[in-house]
């Protein structure tokens, strides 16, 4: 008999987060946690849930891959004609969620979103394997397709087209988005479900962050 989902639970460790040990701004702590996630050998530590909403407020979420982060924010790449991009065009606000279960950690990032420069998108696209570059031309992301065969036939045609070309140009409908965070929350699992939540907030365009503890 399958286990009742209501009975599934994990007791987290006693080790938590102490405000006195936290840096004054969240990017330093994100870098530390991200490095530790990479060192833990977990599968794709840069995988994150991107949550968006359309013009009516209807939400949508999916897993994408973080490709860059710095003081300006967090970057991922996608088709600019996809559902996620349609959402971000009419409602340029989003939330990212990282879940690193092996480390009992979660990070939530909220903020305004904008497209990265064409130069940044070109640089990343040129670093991709040729197969992935052709894939960006092949897929009309989020649009219906008759069947898998139709998609594969289009890929075969494009492979033949680009076979003799050393450089595959970036599709004009493909590129990066950057979220500039105004809210970053670090979560650490604790015993008896009394988890630690430390949240950094700042006004858009401001330099200084405010940190506070939230009840679990």
Secondary structure as GFF3:
##gff-version 3
##sequence-region A 1 216
A	DSSP	three_ten_helix	5	7	.	.	.	ID=ss1
A	DSSP	three_ten_helix	19	21	.	.	.	ID=ss2
A	DSSP	alpha_helix	26	39	.	.	.	ID=ss3
A	DSSP	beta_strand	47	53	.	.	.	ID=ss4
A	DSSP	beta_strand	59	65	.	.	.	ID=ss5
A	DSSP	beta_strand	68	70	.	.	.	ID=ss6
A	DSSP	beta_strand	73	79	.	.	.	ID=ss7
A	DSSP	alpha_helix	83	90	.	.	.	ID=ss8
A	DSSP	beta_strand	93	100	.	.	.	ID=ss9
A	DSSP	three_ten_helix	101	103	.	.	.	ID=ss10
A	DSSP	beta_strand	105	115	.	.	.	ID=ss11
A	DSSP	alpha_helix	118	127	.	.	.	ID=ss12
A	DSSP	alpha_helix	130	138	.	.	.	ID=ss13
A	DSSP	alpha_helix	148	162	.	.	.	ID=ss14
A	DSSP	beta_strand	174	188	.	.	.	ID=ss15
A	DSSP	three_ten_helix	191	193	.	.	.	ID=ss16
A	DSSP	beta_strand	196	201	.	.	.	ID=ss17
A	DSSP	beta_strand	210	214	.	.	.	ID=ss18
###
